[in-house]
Amino acid sequence: MSENATIRGELCWGGVPLTQLAERVGQTPFYAYDRARLAARVAAVRAALPGGIGLHYAVKANPMPALVGFMRGLVDGLDVASAGEMAVALDAGANPLHVSFAGPGKRDVELVQAVASGVLVNIESMREVGLLASACERLGLPARVAVRINPDFEIRGAGMRMGGGAKPFGVDTEQVPAVLKAIGHAGLQFEGFHLYPGSQNLKGALIAQGLLQSHELVLRLADDAPTPVKHVNLGGGWGIPYFPGEQALDLAPVSDALAAIQQRMASELPGAQAVLELGRYLVGEAGIYVARVLDRKLSRGQVFLVTDGGMHHHLAASGNFGQVIRRNYPVVIGNRMDTVAREVASVVGPLCTPLDVLAERTELAPSEPGDLVVVFQSGAYGPSASPQAFLGHPRCAEVLV
Ligand SMILES: *Cc1c(COP(=O)(O)O)cnc(C)c1O
């Protein structure tokens, strides 16, 4: 966030000064995603990864079609978590060979759609094996599958845990051999394994440890595979700093772990490729959310900036997207970047609920109605993860610049 360009006191995003960008969009609130930042982040990840590791984008983090289309050209594959996301990925021109589909509750029709599309299905239950077998038979097409493992260990450091212990995600390690056997009997096209430990992990050493443990587990389970393993999706969950005191992820230990994994895989699972699936880490820092100040209220000594945007577009910044403690995302008055003076103000939305807070008692340039509030770190889990219908306010716009 330190290297933000400004022109005449205005934040520039995608090279466009903020007020001009608002005019171009034709409304506030809006999200803006910067192509240059997306490309730079993918390049930085590639530079940190040992050669040969596949890099996938997890569409869930930001499914805006134009962004998915742009990302498709930068990464090696797209991971989707519903038939809706699968349609976005395929419309964006993704090669189905490089699309994989995970999710704890895939509807029957979604499994049929996956077979008809030729994408890789990460199997998460015995039920899915049966449904895929009948889809194959009916359509006369192969079903490409991997097994999503719920490991018998926890990966520490993730903000939201999605693996280890009792979980609805994936197949428990103990049950994997039986599922592999069923896959073999059903004649599904087995390709490999998938693990996804959880989201928003900021500790490189813990991510590295999780990768090594996951890889170890895959090597163990591969003995029961019906055919040689070709694909090992080791997940992601790499975090970005949102709050004061949080440090950007140190990729050095992650890179070392992946190099060790590559080396062992070459001898123990020859022909298999390791893949990472990253959502937030690739897109989160490339996006801003912009809302306009509607009113400036003074209540018993405290300043409230009431904007036309809020939790209905940006649930995460309001602190209601799985956070235990509400903390402020980085926020600025985007058309007053040169102002040195500071006041303490709270930024709230127009919804008639105390949950609708974008920033609580934070230091900002003094502002007036008409000014533009910018929330940084907003490229992931924005509009698609927010209750846009709540209270009947207009939806936000999204642009890729
Ligand atoms: C949510 C999810 C992702 C993306 O997580 P990020 O924390 O945004 O990187 C990737 N894979 C699976 C299976 C997921 O459920």
The ligand as an SDF file (V2000), in Angstrom:
LIG
                    3D

 15 15  0  0  0  0  0  0  0  0999 V2000
  -11.7610  -20.8090   -0.7380 C   0  0  0  0  0  0  0  0  0  0  0  0
  -10.9410  -21.7700   -1.4640 C   0  0  0  0  0  0  0  0  0  0  0  0
   -9.7900  -21.3430   -2.1290 C   0  0  0  0  0  0  0  0  0  0  0  0
   -9.3100  -19.9210   -2.1320 C   0  0  0  0  0  0  0  0  0  0  0  0
   -8.8640  -19.5150   -0.8800 O   0  0  0  0  0  0  0  0  0  0  0  0
   -7.9870  -18.1950   -0.6910 P   0  0  0  0  0  0  0  0  0  0  0  0
   -7.8020  -18.0920    0.7700 O   0  0  0  0  0  0  0  0  0  0  0  0
   -8.7660  -17.0750   -1.2780 O   0  0  0  0  0  0  0  0  0  0  0  0
   -6.7110  -18.3930   -1.4140 O   0  0  0  0  0  0  0  0  0  0  0  0
   -9.0490  -22.2880   -2.8020 C   0  0  0  0  0  0  0  0  0  0  0  0
   -9.4400  -23.5670   -2.8330 N   0  0  0  0  0  0  0  0  0  0  0  0
  -10.5390  -24.0200   -2.2130 C   0  0  0  0  0  0  0  0  0  0  0  0
  -10.9020  -25.4480   -2.2930 C   0  0  0  0  0  0  0  0  0  0  0  0
  -11.3230  -23.1400   -1.5120 C   0  0  0  0  0  0  0  0  0  0  0  0
  -12.4200  -23.5930   -0.8840 O   0  0  0  0  0  0  0  0  0  0  0  0
  1  2  1  0
  2  3  1  0
  2 14  2  0
  3  4  1  0
  3 10  2  0
  4  5  1  0
  5  6  1  0
  6  7  2  0
  6  8  1  0
  6  9  1  0
 10 11  1  0
 11 12  2  0
 12 13  1  0
 12 14  1  0
 14 15  1  0
M  END
$$$$
